[in-house]
């Protein structure tokens, strides 16, 4: 079985819908993928969050998908820095 990776937009939507309590089946329909793909991506996100921390993985996934996680971390750090400077 070949598991297709989700693009950043699909991954962000998966995270939002799961946070709202949607089932894997409903998420799969909403993002145009199979339920197996959704289950696999959720499993990978869970495993990665146990290693790297929930906040880091969540931010990276929303910013650029798992494939762009390293770049997402850097972008998130820059955005956070700029946001906190505005608050001061």
N, C-alpha and C positions, 0 to 999 in steps of 0.2 A: 504494500500500500504506500502510495506517495502522499505526503502531507505538504500541502502548499502553504507557503508563508503568507501572512497577511501584510498588506501595505500599511503605512502609518495611519491613514485615515480609518481603515477597517479596525485596526488595533485600538485606536482611541475610542471608536464607537463600541467595540466589544467591552472595553473597560467601563465605559459609562453605563451601558445597558446592564452589565453584570452587577454594578454597584446599585442599580435601581431594582435589582431582584429578578431580572428577566431570566428565563430558562435558557439552557444551551441551545435547544431547538429553536426558540424564538429569536435568539441572537443570530444563529446561523441563517435564518430566513432574512433577517434585517440586513445582514452584511453580504448576502449572496454567496455563502460558503456552506459546506457540509457541517453537520453537528460534530463529526469526528475532528475536523479542523479546529473548531471552537474548543472542544475538549482538550486537544493537544496544545493549543496556544495557552489556555488557562493553566494547564499542568506546567508548561515551560515557564510561564510568568511566576507561578508559585515557587517552583524550584529556584529560579533566579533570585526571587525576593528573599528566600531563606539564606542565600549566600551573600547578597549585596545590600540587603535592606529594602524594606517595602517602599519607602519614600523614593529612594534612588531609582528603583525599577519602574515605579509608577510614573515618575517624572520623565524618565527616558522613553518609556513606551508612548506617553502622550506627545512628547516632542518629536520623536522621529522613528518610532517603532523599534523593535528589539535589534534589528540589524544596524541601526544608527545609534545604539545606546551610548557608545563612547562620545560621539558628537553631541548627543542629547544631554549628557551630563555636563559637558562644557557650556553648552548654550543655557542650560538651566542655571548654572552657577553665575553666568554673566547676567542673565535676566534678574536673578535674585539680588545680585549686587547692585544693579541699577535701580531696582525697585526699593531696596532698603535705603539707598542714598536719597531718593525722592522723599522718603518718609521722615528723614532726619531733619 
